[in-house]
């Protein structure tokens, strides 16, 4: 299954989310800072949505 890549512009956390989760954008929030208003779908250079084959198990960027 392909996951869409979502970045939080507040804390820099990058998450892989299933298309079903992204479809409910209003309920989506950052798994690190829990902010809702600064999320953005990452896109490739050609403008298509960036996808990955991995589950949502990303470590926050400032985790030690």
Steps between C-alpha positions, in 0.01 A plus 500: 500500500624846420498764770486876441778701659386784726732758657427723798635845415505586873736233636631335182355157577448286188233231513368234264120492502261272315275660237201424724651702787595789271146501358380620842737800491305695765573230758867457404760634743875475551601192697778701666369849586126426440461816289231483231541823308857461369481164323590473133504212253847461352525502121768378262676740264243430229214600732366151570435397859803338663429143614686233696448129559563526877263510798464804725800436726710813460713635783451873568792709371607619845481161674816410686 
